[in-house]
Amino acid sequence: MGYIDSESLVKKASFLRIQAQSLAEGMKNGNFRSLYRGQGVEFSGVRDYIRGDDVRSIDWNVTARMGRPYVKIFEEDRELQIFIVMDTSASMFVDCGSRYPVKYQAAANLAALVVLAAEMNGCPVGAVFFDGKIHFSCVPQSGKERTMLLLTHLDKLPKQRVNGSVLGNALIGASNILRKRSLVFVISDFRSAGWETPLIQLAQKNDVIALRLMDEFDRMLPSLGSVTFKDLESDIKMVLPTSSVHFREEWKNRSEAIAWRWRETCLKHGIMAQLLNVSDDPLQVLTHIFGEKK
């Protein structure tokens, strides 16, 4: 398995908080302001009817019980709720060499910035972590304790790894957990099947940002002769002719075609699709997202 980082996210929290300050502002300003409004209204109680009140707001049950008219009181919900769907499957830990971090390292740093920015704005944040099964999930809550819990889980992966990827189940779980419209970050390399329908259903009731992690092997294989490759998700082994220019070109074209279909699926259903290279600065990626989301 690849590495996460030489220094844990918990230890880097103070430094990451400085970076997250601009992201916290991005959540409240520009195109993201609309997510703080129109989230709906919540019932908060009743009061005596006052002449001129809309009769449609009368609570007839309380009125009948008390013998005089009462009207319902509602408060607009302006709280932005954030949820992270985090892929910790084996394919996120393929090591492309010392020049590049593994996909999970880039994903974890990005998720940490989102969590810290949410804390700065007082936003509840929750998450689900998965590989071949769901290892951890929590409902959105605000506060430093929730921040440190999530940073700790980003640092410490389960000791017993399960092959495969249950991305689809994680998305279904997110839909079941979220009781109100939320901003959902799906952070994965999407190397699994059966995620399309759950992702579309999640986006029907939430604002979803899909971040697809890519590394150098996704773009082009190095010329190393006939090499035995092992699929970390399924344990299937295959000898591939990496010295063949034609094979390497087909590998690249197939990877680009898969990414294109993923992007088209997302955009068709109102999901913001963002490719994230392992060498990209996560702060710049998130800054771009907060500036572009409409």
C-alpha positions as CSV (number, residue, x, y, z in Angstrom):
1,M,0.0,0.0,0.0
2,G,1.2,3.5,-0.7
3,Y,1.8,6.2,1.9
4,I,-0.5,9.0,3.0
5,D,2.0,11.6,4.1
6,S,5.2,11.9,6.1
7,E,3.3,14.2,8.5
8,S,-0.3,13.4,9.5
9,L,-3.2,15.7,8.7
10,V,-3.9,16.2,12.4
11,K,-0.4,17.5,12.9
12,K,-0.7,19.7,9.9
13,A,-4.0,21.1,11.0
14,S,-2.7,24.5,12.0
15,F,-1.0,25.0,8.6
16,L,-4.1,23.7,6.7
17,R,-6.3,26.1,8.7
18,I,-4.4,29.0,7.2
19,Q,-5.0,27.6,3.7
20,A,-8.7,26.9,4.5
21,Q,-9.5,30.5,5.4
22,S,-9.9,31.6,1.8
23,L,-12.0,28.5,1.1
24,A,-14.3,29.4,4.0
25,E,-14.8,32.8,2.5
26,G,-15.5,31.1,-0.9
27,M,-18.3,29.1,0.7
28,K,-20.1,32.2,1.8
29,N,-19.4,34.5,-1.1
30,G,-19.9,34.4,-4.9
31,N,-21.8,31.6,-6.4
32,F,-22.0,29.6,-3.1
33,R,-24.2,32.2,-1.4
34,S,-27.3,30.6,-2.9
35,L,-26.6,27.4,-1.0
36,Y,-27.2,29.3,2.2
37,R,-30.6,30.4,1.1
38,G,-33.7,28.6,-0.1
39,Q,-32.7,25.4,1.8
40,G,-36.3,25.3,3.0
41,V,-38.1,26.2,6.3
42,E,-38.4,24.3,9.5
43,F,-41.3,24.3,12.0
44,S,-40.2,26.1,15.2
45,G,-43.5,26.4,17.2
46,V,-46.9,28.2,17.4
47,R,-48.2,31.5,18.6
48,D,-51.5,33.2,19.0
49,Y,-53.3,34.2,15.8
50,I,-53.1,37.9,15.2
51,R,-55.6,39.7,12.9
52,G,-54.2,39.8,9.4
53,D,-52.2,36.5,9.7
54,D,-52.6,34.2,6.7
55,V,-55.3,31.8,7.6
56,R,-53.4,29.1,5.7
57,S,-50.8,29.2,8.6
58,I,-53.3,28.3,11.3
59,D,-52.5,25.1,13.2
60,W,-55.9,23.5,13.3
61,N,-54.9,20.8,15.7
62,V,-53.6,23.2,18.3
63,T,-56.5,25.6,17.7
64,A,-59.0,22.8,18.4
65,R,-57.2,21.7,21.5
66,M,-56.7,25.1,23.0
67,G,-60.1,26.6,22.0
68,R,-58.5,29.7,20.3
69,P,-56.6,30.2,17.0
70,Y,-52.9,29.5,16.8
71,V,-50.6,29.9,13.8
72,K,-47.5,27.9,12.9
73,I,-44.1,29.6,13.1
74,F,-41.4,28.6,10.6
75,E,-37.7,29.6,10.4
76,E,-35.7,29.6,7.2
77,D,-32.8,27.2,7.4
78,R,-29.7,29.0,6.3
79,E,-27.1,26.5,7.4
80,L,-24.9,25.0,4.8
81,Q,-24.4,21.3,5.4
82,I,-21.4,19.4,3.9
83,F,-20.8,15.7,3.3
84,I,-17.8,13.9,2.0
85,V,-17.8,10.5,0.3
86,M,-14.2,9.3,0.5
87,D,-12.7,6.4,-1.5
88,T,-10.0,4.5,0.4
89,S,-9.9,1.5,-2.0
90,A,-6.7,-0.2,-3.2
91,S,-6.6,1.6,-6.5
92,M,-6.2,4.9,-4.6
93,F,-2.8,3.7,-3.4
94,V,-1.1,2.8,-6.7
95,D,2.5,4.2,-6.4
96,C,3.7,5.9,-9.6
97,G,7.1,6.6,-8.2
98,S,8.7,9.1,-5.7
99,R,7.9,12.1,-8.0
100,Y,4.2,11.7,-7.5
101,P,2.0,11.2,-4.4
102,V,-0.6,8.4,-4.5
103,K,-4.2,9.4,-5.3
104,Y,-5.3,9.0,-1.7
105,Q,-2.7,11.5,-0.4
106,A,-4.1,14.2,-2.8
107,A,-7.6,13.2,-1.9
108,A,-7.0,13.3,1.8
109,N,-5.4,16.8,1.7
110,L,-8.3,18.1,-0.4
111,A,-10.9,16.6,2.0
112,A,-9.0,18.0,5.0
113,L,-9.3,21.5,3.6
114,V,-13.0,21.1,3.0
115,V,-13.5,19.9,6.6
116,L,-11.5,22.8,8.1
117,A,-13.3,25.4,5.9
118,A,-16.6,24.0,7.0
119,E,-15.6,24.3,10.7
120,M,-14.6,27.9,10.2
121,N,-18.1,28.7,8.8
122,G,-19.8,26.7,11.5
123,C,-21.1,24.2,8.9
124,P,-22.1,20.7,10.0
125,V,-19.9,18.2,8.1
126,G,-20.2,14.4,7.8
127,A,-18.6,11.7,5.8
128,V,-18.5,8.0,4.7
129,F,-15.2,6.1,4.1
130,F,-15.2,3.0,2.0
131,D,-13.1,0.4,0.1
132,G,-14.6,-3.0,-0.5
133,K,-17.0,-2.2,2.3
134,I,-18.2,0.8,4.3
135,H,-15.7,1.3,7.2
136,F,-16.9,4.5,8.7
137,S,-19.8,7.0,8.4
138,C,-21.2,9.8,10.5
139,V,-24.0,12.3,10.2
140,P,-23.1,15.9,9.7
141,Q,-22.3,17.8,12.9
142,S,-20.4,21.0,13.5
143,G,-17.5,21.8,15.9
144,K,-13.8,21.1,16.4
145,E,-14.5,17.6,17.8
146,R,-16.1,16.5,14.5
147,T,-13.2,18.1,12.6
148,M,-10.6,16.2,14.5
149,L,-12.6,13.0,14.2
150,L,-12.6,13.3,10.4
151,L,-8.9,14.3,10.2
152,T,-8.1,11.3,12.3
153,H,-10.0,9.0,10.0
154,L,-8.3,10.5,6.9
155,D,-5.0,9.7,8.6
156,K,-5.7,6.2,9.9
157,L,-7.1,3.8,7.4
158,P,-8.6,0.4,8.5
159,K,-6.0,-2.3,9.3
160,Q,-8.1,-4.9,7.5
161,R,-8.3,-3.8,3.9
162,V,-11.1,-5.2,1.8
163,N,-10.6,-5.5,-2.0
164,G,-13.0,-3.9,-4.4
165,S,-14.9,-0.7,-4.2
166,V,-18.5,-0.2,-3.0
167,L,-18.8,3.4,-4.2
168,G,-22.4,2.8,-5.2
169,N,-23.3,1.6,-1.7
170,A,-21.5,4.6,-0.2
171,L,-23.5,7.0,-2.4
172,I,-26.8,5.2,-1.3
173,G,-25.7,5.5,2.3
174,A,-25.1,9.2,1.9
175,S,-28.6,9.6,0.4
176,N,-30.0,7.8,3.4
177,I,-28.0,9.8,6.0
178,L,-28.7,13.3,4.5
179,R,-32.1,14.6,5.7
180,K,-31.8,18.0,4.1
181,R,-30.1,19.4,1.0
182,S,-26.4,19.4,1.4
183,L,-23.2,20.1,-0.5
184,V,-21.7,16.7,-1.2
185,F,-18.1,16.0,-2.3
186,V,-17.5,12.6,-3.9
187,I,-13.8,12.0,-3.9
188,S,-12.8,8.9,-5.8
189,D,-11.0,7.5,-8.9
190,F,-14.4,6.0,-9.9
191,R,-12.7,2.7,-10.7
192,S,-15.8,0.6,-9.9
193,A,-19.2,-0.3,-11.4
194,G,-22.7,0.5,-10.3
195,W,-22.1,4.1,-9.2
196,E,-24.1,6.0,-11.9
197,T,-27.6,5.5,-10.7
198,P,-26.8,6.1,-7.0
199,L,-24.8,9.3,-7.9
200,I,-27.7,10.6,-10.0
201,Q,-30.2,9.9,-7.2
202,L,-27.9,11.7,-4.7
203,A,-27.8,14.7,-7.0
204,Q,-31.5,15.0,-7.3
205,K,-31.8,16.2,-3.7
206,N,-28.3,17.6,-3.1
207,D,-25.6,19.7,-4.7
208,V,-22.9,17.2,-5.7
209,I,-19.3,17.8,-6.7
210,A,-17.6,14.8,-8.2
211,L,-13.8,14.8,-8.0
212,R,-12.1,12.1,-10.1
213,L,-8.5,11.4,-9.1
214,M,-6.0,10.6,-11.9
215,D,-2.3,9.7,-11.8
216,E,0.4,9.2,-14.4
217,F,-0.5,5.5,-15.1
218,D,-4.0,6.7,-16.1
219,R,-2.5,8.8,-18.9
220,M,0.4,6.8,-20.2
221,L,2.2,3.6,-19.3
222,P,6.0,3.7,-19.2
223,S,7.9,1.4,-21.7
224,L,9.1,-1.4,-19.5
225,G,8.7,-4.5,-21.8
226,S,6.2,-7.3,-20.9
227,V,5.1,-6.6,-17.4
228,T,2.7,-8.5,-15.1
229,F,0.0,-6.2,-13.8
230,K,-2.3,-7.0,-10.9
231,D,-5.7,-5.3,-10.4
232,L,-5.7,-4.3,-6.8
233,E,-9.5,-4.3,-6.7
234,S,-10.0,-7.9,-8.0
235,D,-6.6,-9.5,-7.7
236,I,-6.7,-10.4,-11.4
237,K,-3.2,-10.6,-13.0
238,M,-2.3,-10.0,-16.7
239,V,0.9,-9.6,-18.7
240,L,0.8,-6.3,-20.7
241,P,3.2,-5.4,-23.6
242,T,4.2,-1.9,-22.3
243,S,6.9,-1.6,-25.0
244,S,4.3,-1.6,-27.7
245,V,3.6,2.0,-28.9
246,H,0.2,0.9,-30.1
247,F,-0.7,-0.7,-26.8
248,R,0.3,2.4,-24.8
249,E,-1.7,4.6,-27.2
250,E,-4.8,2.4,-26.7
251,W,-4.3,2.5,-23.0
252,K,-4.2,6.3,-23.1
253,N,-7.3,6.5,-25.4
254,R,-9.3,4.2,-23.3
255,S,-8.5,6.1,-20.1
256,E,-9.5,9.4,-21.8
257,A,-12.8,7.8,-23.1
258,I,-13.7,6.5,-19.7
259,A,-13.0,10.0,-18.1
260,W,-15.1,11.6,-20.9
261,R,-18.1,9.3,-20.3
262,W,-17.8,10.0,-16.5
263,R,-17.8,13.8,-17.1
264,E,-20.8,13.6,-19.6
265,T,-22.8,11.6,-17.1
266,C,-22.1,14.1,-14.4
267,L,-22.9,17.2,-16.4
268,K,-26.1,15.7,-17.9
269,H,-27.5,15.3,-14.3
270,G,-26.3,18.6,-12.9
271,I,-23.3,17.3,-11.1
272,M,-20.1,19.4,-11.2
273,A,-17.3,17.2,-12.6
274,Q,-13.7,18.0,-11.7
275,L,-10.6,16.0,-12.7
276,L,-7.9,16.1,-10.0
277,N,-4.3,15.2,-10.9
278,V,-2.3,13.9,-8.1
279,S,0.2,16.7,-8.7
280,D,-2.4,19.4,-8.5
281,D,-2.5,21.8,-5.6
282,P,-5.7,20.9,-3.8
283,L,-6.2,24.5,-2.6
284,Q,-6.2,25.8,-6.2
285,V,-8.6,23.1,-7.2
286,L,-11.1,23.9,-4.5
287,T,-10.7,27.7,-5.1
288,H,-11.6,27.0,-8.7
289,I,-14.6,24.9,-7.7
290,F,-15.9,27.5,-5.4
291,G,-15.6,30.1,-8.0
292,E,-17.2,28.1,-10.8
293,K,-20.1,26.3,-9.0
294,K,-23.4,27.7,-10.0
